[in-house]
Amino acid sequence: MTYRPAPDTTTLSGDELASQVTIEHIREAAERIRPYVHRTPLASTHTLSRMTNTRLSLKAENLQRTGSFKARGALNAVLNLTPEQRERGVITLSAGNHGQGLAYAAQIAGIPCVVAIPENAVPAKIAAIRGYGAETIFASSMETVFAAMEEYRKERSMHYVHPFSDADVIAGQGTVGLEILEDAPDVDVITICTGGGGLLAGIAVAVKALQPTVRIVGVEPEGAPAVTQSLAAGFPVIVDKITTIADGLSAPFGGALSQALIERNVDDVVLVSDEEIMTALRLMLERTKLLSEPAGAAGVAALLAGKAGVDPGARAVATLSGGNIDLLRLKNLL
């Protein structure tokens, strides 16, 4: 297979990249963002534990500010901006959740924010981005959203906050890992919903620094395999076609920094089908009463499908990364 290099390129070595996000950076991020985020619960589930043959808990980031973990990384990035960067304002690309997180962070900081988003994005996510005071610009698809954003960024000289391959963003996402270890110090395996890999990279850095024997598994949709293809190619690549119900995991390309951290700290990255994601979503809603968007169900889907390489009876945690789903879409999916 021929891979096209992603626009996120660098001349730094893997070791130089990996040194940009450490456990110290993640601990600093936790203190920095603490006033603005929820410490989300770790919810046990007897039924899903039985169905996965594990002792399973769900890290409920669907209950986070803005409805997903993305607020953590966006806040850490915005709160670390220089005065000159704040003056220029921030811009990003997003399927919706990172856009909401950045818009929320920009509102707190009192700075301009623009989010480039595909025309077919979930309407509730678009409304939430605008509700936090950000401007939205549109592209015809997720595959073309980077080009639309880059054109606008150059015109306005705004500061680009990468949705998943930025050191401050990754450190902010890594605070999820700190909380998991605090609440489940006996954890054996963590399955992590994976789009571009920022959450996966951040949790992996935090957990491997403190408990290196914990198995870290990233979970991607079959129709949006940015991390899987980047690992296969040996460099960040562009996903030519994205076809998945998990819009929150539809990263159009891999990232150099997130890739380097994943290569060093993640034990496996597996793929799940849309059908497996929907099975997990329905079971979580029915059995745990936790509402997830499709992207947030990927970690549970891997466990239900037996794809995470988990020993029977293992203490498992799955990230429930977000709950931002349009009610009409939820009705149609169910």
C-alpha positions in Angstrom: 0.0 0.0 0.0 1.2 3.5 -0.9 1.0 6.0 1.9 0.9 9.8 1.6 2.8 11.8 4.2 0.7 13.9 6.6 1.1 17.7 6.6 2.4 17.3 10.2 6.1 16.8 9.5 9.3 17.4 11.6 13.1 17.0 11.4 13.3 15.9 15.0 14.2 12.4 16.0 11.8 10.1 17.8 13.7 10.5 21.0 13.6 14.3 20.7 9.9 14.3 20.0 9.2 11.9 22.9 11.0 14.2 25.4 8.5 16.9 24.8 5.8 15.1 26.9 6.9 13.6 30.2 5.1 12.7 33.5 6.3 16.0 34.9 4.5 17.9 32.1 1.4 15.9 32.7 1.4 16.6 36.4 1.9 20.3 35.7 -1.0 20.2 33.3 -3.2 18.6 36.0 -2.6 21.5 38.3 -3.0 24.1 35.6 -6.4 22.8 34.4 -7.8 21.7 37.7 -10.1 24.8 38.2 -11.7 24.3 34.8 -12.4 20.6 34.4 -14.3 17.9 36.2 -12.6 15.0 37.9 -14.7 12.3 36.1 -15.7 9.1 37.8 -14.6 5.6 37.2 -17.8 3.6 36.8 -17.9 -0.1 37.5 -20.2 -2.4 35.4 -21.0 -5.9 36.5 -22.8 -6.9 33.3 -20.1 -5.7 30.9 -17.4 -7.2 33.2 -19.2 -10.6 32.8 -19.5 -10.1 29.0 -15.8 -9.2 28.6 -14.6 -11.7 31.2 -12.8 -8.8 33.0 -13.3 -6.6 36.0 -14.2 -3.6 34.0 -14.7 0.0 34.8 -15.5 2.9 32.4 -13.6 6.3 32.7 -16.6 8.5 32.1 -15.2 11.5 30.1 -18.6 11.9 28.6 -19.3 13.7 31.8 -16.4 16.1 31.3 -16.8 19.8 30.6 -17.9 20.2 26.9 -18.9 16.5 26.9 -15.5 15.0 26.1 -11.9 14.7 27.3 -10.8 17.3 24.7 -11.4 20.1 27.2 -8.3 19.0 29.1 -5.8 19.3 26.3 -7.3 22.4 24.9 -7.2 24.2 28.2 -3.6 23.2 28.9 -2.6 24.5 25.5 -4.5 27.8 25.7 -3.3 28.5 29.3 0.3 28.0 28.1 0.0 30.5 25.2 2.4 33.4 25.1 0.9 37.0 25.1 1.7 37.3 21.4 -0.2 34.0 20.6 -3.2 35.1 22.7 -3.3 38.3 20.8 -3.4 36.5 17.4 -6.1 34.1 18.6 -6.4 30.3 18.1 -7.6 28.2 15.2 -8.0 24.4 14.8 -9.6 21.7 12.8 -12.1 19.3 14.3 -14.9 16.9 13.8 -16.5 18.6 16.8 -15.1 17.6 20.2 -11.7 19.3 20.0 -13.5 22.4 18.5 -15.7 22.5 21.6 -12.8 22.1 23.9 -10.8 24.8 22.3 -13.8 27.2 22.1 -14.4 26.6 25.8 -10.7 27.2 26.6 -10.6 30.4 24.5 -13.7 31.7 26.2 -12.1 31.3 29.6 -8.9 33.0 28.3 -10.9 35.8 26.5 -9.3 35.2 23.1 -10.6 34.7 19.6 -11.1 31.2 18.4 -11.9 29.7 14.9 -12.8 26.1 14.3 -12.7 24.5 10.8 -15.2 21.7 10.7 -16.8 19.4 8.0 -20.2 20.3 6.7 -21.6 17.0 7.8 -20.5 17.4 11.4 -23.0 16.6 14.2 -25.3 19.7 14.4 -25.1 19.6 18.2 -21.4 19.9 18.1 -21.5 22.8 15.8 -24.0 24.6 18.0 -21.9 24.0 21.1 -18.8 25.4 19.4 -20.7 28.6 18.5 -22.3 28.6 22.0 -18.8 29.0 23.5 -18.2 32.0 21.3 -16.1 30.6 18.5 -16.4 31.2 14.8 -16.8 28.2 12.5 -15.7 27.7 8.9 -16.7 24.7 6.9 -15.1 22.2 4.5 -16.8 19.7 2.3 -15.5 16.7 4.2 -13.1 15.7 7.0 -10.5 14.8 4.4 -10.5 18.5 3.2 -10.8 20.3 6.5 -7.1 20.9 7.0 -6.7 22.8 3.7 -9.7 25.0 4.6 -8.3 25.7 8.0 -4.7 26.4 6.7 -6.0 28.9 4.2 -7.9 30.8 6.8 -5.0 30.6 9.3 -2.6 32.2 6.9 -5.0 35.0 6.1 -5.5 35.8 9.8 -2.1 34.8 11.2 -3.8 32.8 13.9 -2.1 30.3 16.2 -2.8 26.7 15.3 -3.6 24.4 18.2 -3.2 20.9 16.8 -6.1 18.6 17.8 -3.9 15.7 18.9 -0.2 16.2 18.1 0.7 19.2 20.3 2.8 18.7 23.4 0.5 20.8 25.6 -2.6 19.1 24.3 -1.1 15.6 24.8 0.0 16.5 28.4 -3.5 17.7 29.1 -5.1 14.5 27.8 -2.6 12.6 29.9 -4.3 13.8 33.1 -6.9 11.1 32.4 -4.2 8.5 33.0 -3.3 10.0 36.3 -6.9 9.8 37.5 -7.3 6.2 36.3 -4.3 5.1 38.4 -5.5 7.0 41.4 -8.9 5.3 41.3 -7.8 1.9 40.0 -4.2 1.3 41.1 -4.6 -2.4 40.4 -5.4 -1.9 36.7 -4.0 -4.4 34.3 -5.1 -3.0 30.9 -6.5 0.3 29.6 -8.4 0.4 26.2 -8.4 3.9 24.8 -10.6 5.4 22.0 -8.2 6.5 19.3 -8.6 9.1 16.5 -5.4 11.0 16.0 -3.9 9.5 19.1 -3.6 12.4 21.5 -5.5 10.7 24.3 -3.7 7.4 23.7 -0.3 9.1 23.7 -1.0 11.1 26.8 -2.5 8.3 28.9 0.4 6.0 27.8 3.1 8.4 28.9 1.5 8.9 32.3 0.7 5.3 33.0 4.0 3.8 31.7 6.0 6.3 33.8 4.2 5.2 37.0 3.1 1.6 36.3 5.0 0.3 33.3 3.4 -3.2 33.4 -0.1 -1.9 32.6 -1.1 -2.9 29.1 -2.1 0.1 26.9 -4.3 -0.6 23.9 -5.5 2.0 21.4 -8.7 1.3 19.6 -9.5 2.8 16.1 -12.5 2.3 13.8 -11.7 0.2 10.7 -12.9 3.1 8.5 -10.6 5.7 10.1 -7.2 4.1 10.8 -4.9 7.1 11.0 -2.7 5.7 13.8 -2.7 2.1 12.4 -1.6 3.2 9.0 1.0 5.6 10.3 2.5 2.8 12.4 2.6 0.6 9.4 4.2 3.3 7.2 6.7 4.4 9.9 5.7 8.0 9.5 2.4 10.1 9.9 0.2 9.5 6.9 -3.0 10.9 5.4 -6.1 8.8 5.5 -7.4 8.8 1.9 -11.0 7.9 2.8 -12.9 8.1 6.1 -16.0 5.9 6.5 -17.1 5.4 10.1 -20.0 6.3 12.4 -17.5 7.3 15.0 -17.0 10.9 13.8 -15.0 11.7 17.0 -12.3 9.3 15.8 -12.2 10.4 12.2 -8.7 12.0 12.2 -7.7 12.8 8.6 -4.0 12.2 9.3 -1.5 11.1 11.9 0.8 13.4 13.8 4.6 13.3 14.3 4.6 13.9 18.1 1.7 11.6 18.9 3.2 9.0 16.7 6.5 9.0 18.4 4.9 8.7 21.9 2.6 5.9 20.7 5.5 4.0 19.2 7.4 4.1 22.6 4.6 3.6 25.1 1.6 1.8 23.6 1.5 -2.0 23.6 -1.0 -2.5 20.7 -3.5 -0.6 18.5 -6.5 -2.6 17.2 -9.3 -2.0 14.8 -13.0 -2.4 15.5 -15.9 -2.3 13.1 -18.8 0.1 13.2 -21.1 -2.8 14.1 -18.9 -3.6 17.1 -18.9 0.0 18.1 -22.7 0.2 17.9 -23.1 -3.0 20.0 -20.9 -1.5 22.7 -22.9 1.8 22.6 -26.2 0.1 23.0 -25.0 -2.1 25.8 -23.5 0.8 27.7 -26.7 2.8 27.4 -28.9 -0.1 28.4 -26.7 -1.6 31.1 -24.8 1.3 32.6 -27.1 4.2 31.7 -24.1 6.1 30.4 -24.7 7.9 27.1 -21.8 7.7 24.7 -21.3 8.9 21.2 -20.0 6.2 18.9 -16.4 7.3 19.3 -16.7 6.9 23.1 -17.7 3.3 22.8 -14.6 2.0 20.9 -12.7 1.0 24.0 -15.5 -1.2 25.2 -16.1 -2.5 21.7 -12.5 -3.9 21.6 -13.1 -5.7 24.9 -16.5 -7.1 23.9 -15.0 -8.4 20.6 -12.0 -10.0 22.3 -9.6 -7.9 20.3 -7.6 -6.2 23.2 -5.5 -9.2 24.2 -6.7 -9.2 27.8 -6.2 -12.1 30.2 -9.4 -13.6 31.7 -10.3 -11.8 34.9 -8.0 -8.8 34.3 -8.7 -5.5 35.9 -9.6 -3.4 32.9 -10.5 0.2 32.3 -12.0 1.5 29.1 -12.1 5.2 28.3 -15.6 6.5 27.5 -14.1 9.5 25.7 -17.2 11.6 24.9 -21.0 11.8 24.9 -21.7 14.5 22.3 -24.3 12.9 20.1 -27.2 14.5 18.3 -30.5 13.2 19.7 -32.0 12.5 16.2 -28.8 10.6 15.2 -29.0 8.6 18.4 -32.6 7.6 17.7 -31.6 6.5 14.2 -28.6 4.5 15.4 -30.6 2.8 18.1 
